[in-house]
Amino acid sequence: MAPDDTTYWEYSLRTSLTGTQAKYQNWSQGGVDNVAILAASGFSAKYAKEIFAYNLNINLGYGQTRLGDGDFIKSDDQIRIRNQVRRLFRDERFSTIFNLNFESQFTDGFDRNVPDSVISGFFAPAYLSQILGLSYNPDRHLRFESGLAMKQTFVRDVELSTRYGLPEGDTFRNEAGFSLLIGYERRIMESIYYAGYVETFTNVNKSLTSTDVLFVNEIIGRINRFISANVEFALVYNDDIIDELQIKQIISMGFNYSFFEE
């Protein structure tokens, strides 16, 4: 029996382990001992045959930091899974799309100003979204997507329901609306790669000023086959949680390995 034809598939898997450590003793300028470690992995699978295409992206990350003699605390935590099915038009720059996306985190997060105060956890919150719409890809670097969207919010811990915009004691919310995404990916130098996107969700029952916005940027610089430096910068606006802009910035350098690439 002939083996299945897998030439329509392309795969990529990369892992990284980065960390920092600082130790001070009798240092006249002062300083706080600290240790930080961050592990991340990214897997993608792409299928394309005739007028149909499928993309899967899984990004996982987890990090902890300790200052002085204190306990280790979470510094990064993400589970992000994105699925997309595309049906190409005669002009292959255009396609109909269906997206199924999931986001959550692995472990409990704590308020740094209130010891032992849990503010997040696994499936607290978690987000599941479905998008049916159109995509325009003018070239292989840039993409525009828009469509009708459904978004579900899960909060497993009822103590956190109101923190994530649910009525007290509720664990689930369903929303209908519109989604827009603009993404850009490019190798800007031989050893430097940039990927970024801005994604929005507008609830049909709320004003445009309550639109959820996620803006993510990542720059990966490869020093050699095993060592890389990464910069991640993200902005989030979601007034179900807080009326202010949420900001995350991570700069790291360490071990990086790609098992197979496109």
PyMOL commands that set and color helices and strands:
alter all, ss='L'
color gray80, all
select helices_A, chain A and resi 158-160+162-164+208-210
alter helices_A, ss='H'
color red, helices_A
select strands_A, chain A and resi 9-22+34-49+52-67+73-88+94-104+109-110+118-120+126-136+142-154+172-189+192-203+212-222+227-238+242-260
alter strands_A, ss='S'
color yellow, strands_A
deselect
rebuild
show_as cartoon
